[in-house]
Amino acid sequence: MGGALRVLALLAAAALAGCGFHLRGSMDLPPPLARAVVTGEAVPVELEEALGRALRAAGGVLAAAPETARARIVVLEVRNERRVLAVGSDGKAREYELRYAVRYRIDAADGRPLLAPQQVAVTRDLVFDTGDFLAKRDEEATVHAEMVREAAAALLRRAAAALR
């Protein structure tokens, strides 16, 4: 019985590998992205850190200086928006839509464009309770941090897919 179970487990693993399944955060980085640097005017520290973590998780390295990088992730624009979705009977906002968008391009170390400007955006809804202002403010900060991480991971996935 143990042998049949092993064979079944191997067949399941082969089927998952064959369909392109990857664990979250795992990806094959194309050579230019394996050693990249983040540049741009006023890149938020949180985004640079999130891109560094995402690169390391994928087996790459965030280069310390542009001279040592094979590619440059050029952040063109970062937008952090908050829009009211619902208002209560007292006229106060009860629900918000949070949106974090990053416009970027990828250049080779020598400045040649590898990937034309693109955008990734992450959107979340946040229900707001004015009676618990401090907790909701902390929740919004936590949601924002997760949106930044998700945008960084999406940026790398898209860039890796386009550069293969």
C-alpha positions in Angstrom: 0.0 0.0 0.0 2.9 2.4 0.8 4.3 2.0 -2.7 1.0 2.8 -4.4 0.7 5.9 -2.2 4.2 7.0 -3.2 3.4 6.6 -6.9 0.2 8.6 -6.5 2.1 11.4 -4.7 4.7 11.5 -7.5 2.0 11.6 -10.2 0.3 14.5 -8.4 3.6 16.4 -8.1 4.4 15.8 -11.8 0.9 17.0 -12.7 1.3 20.2 -10.7 4.8 20.9 -12.2 3.5 20.2 -15.7 0.6 22.7 -15.4 3.0 25.6 -14.5 2.1 25.6 -10.8 4.5 27.6 -8.6 4.5 28.4 -5.0 3.6 32.0 -4.3 6.7 34.1 -4.5 8.7 31.6 -6.6 9.5 32.5 -10.2 12.3 32.1 -12.6 14.0 35.4 -13.1 15.4 36.2 -16.5 19.1 37.1 -16.3 18.7 40.9 -16.4 16.3 40.8 -13.4 18.5 38.5 -11.3 20.6 41.6 -10.3 18.5 44.7 -10.4 18.5 48.2 -8.9 15.5 50.4 -8.2 15.8 54.0 -9.4 13.5 56.9 -10.1 12.6 60.2 -8.6 11.4 59.9 -5.0 10.9 56.1 -4.9 9.2 55.3 -1.6 11.4 53.4 0.8 8.6 50.9 1.5 8.4 50.1 -2.3 12.2 49.7 -2.7 12.3 47.4 0.4 9.3 45.4 -0.9 11.0 45.0 -4.4 14.2 43.9 -2.7 12.3 41.2 -0.6 10.5 40.0 -3.7 13.7 39.8 -5.7 15.5 37.8 -2.9 12.5 35.5 -2.7 12.8 34.8 -6.4 16.5 34.1 -6.1 17.7 37.5 -7.3 19.6 40.3 -5.7 18.8 44.0 -5.2 22.1 45.7 -6.3 23.6 48.2 -4.0 24.6 50.6 -6.8 23.4 51.1 -10.4 27.0 50.2 -11.6 26.7 46.7 -10.3 23.2 46.0 -11.6 22.2 44.2 -14.8 18.8 45.9 -15.0 17.2 49.1 -13.6 13.6 49.1 -12.4 12.8 52.7 -13.1 9.8 53.8 -11.0 8.1 56.6 -12.9 5.2 57.3 -10.6 3.6 56.0 -7.4 0.0 56.9 -6.6 -1.6 56.2 -3.3 -5.4 57.0 -3.6 -8.3 56.9 -1.2 -11.8 57.3 -2.5 -15.1 57.3 -0.5 -17.4 54.5 -1.5 -20.1 54.8 1.1 -21.4 57.5 3.4 -23.5 56.9 6.5 -26.7 58.7 7.5 -24.6 61.2 9.5 -22.7 62.3 6.3 -19.5 60.6 7.4 -17.5 58.2 5.2 -18.1 54.6 6.1 -16.3 52.7 3.4 -13.2 53.6 1.3 -11.5 52.2 -1.7 -7.7 52.2 -1.3 -5.7 52.1 -4.5 -1.9 51.8 -4.8 -0.5 52.1 -8.4 3.1 52.0 -9.6 4.1 53.0 -13.1 7.5 51.7 -14.1 9.8 50.6 -16.9 12.8 48.2 -17.1 16.1 49.3 -18.6 19.2 47.3 -19.2 22.3 48.4 -17.3 23.5 50.3 -20.4 20.3 52.3 -20.5 18.6 50.3 -23.4 14.9 49.9 -22.7 14.0 46.3 -22.0 10.3 46.9 -21.1 8.2 49.8 -22.1 6.4 51.8 -19.3 3.7 49.7 -17.6 1.5 50.0 -14.5 0.5 47.7 -11.7 -2.3 48.6 -9.4 -3.7 47.0 -6.3 -7.2 47.9 -4.9 -8.8 47.2 -1.6 -12.0 48.2 0.2 -11.9 49.3 3.8 -14.9 49.7 6.0 -14.4 52.6 8.4 -15.9 52.8 11.9 -15.6 56.3 13.3 -16.2 54.9 16.8 -12.9 53.0 16.6 -10.7 55.6 14.8 -7.3 54.4 16.1 -7.8 50.8 15.3 -9.1 51.6 11.8 -6.2 53.9 11.2 -3.8 51.0 12.1 -5.8 48.6 9.9 -5.5 51.0 7.0 -1.7 51.2 7.5 -1.5 47.3 7.6 -3.6 47.1 4.4 -1.4 49.7 2.7 1.7 47.8 3.6 0.2 44.6 2.1 -0.8 46.5 -1.1 2.8 47.7 -1.5 4.1 44.1 -1.1 1.5 42.8 -3.6 2.3 45.6 -6.1 6.1 44.8 -5.9 5.4 41.1 -6.4 3.1 41.8 -9.4 5.7 44.1 -10.9 8.3 41.4 -10.8 6.0 38.7 -12.1 5.0 40.9 -15.1 8.6 41.9 -15.8 9.9 38.4 -15.6 7.1 37.1 -17.9 7.8 39.9 -20.4 11.6 39.5 -20.4 11.6 35.7 -21.0 
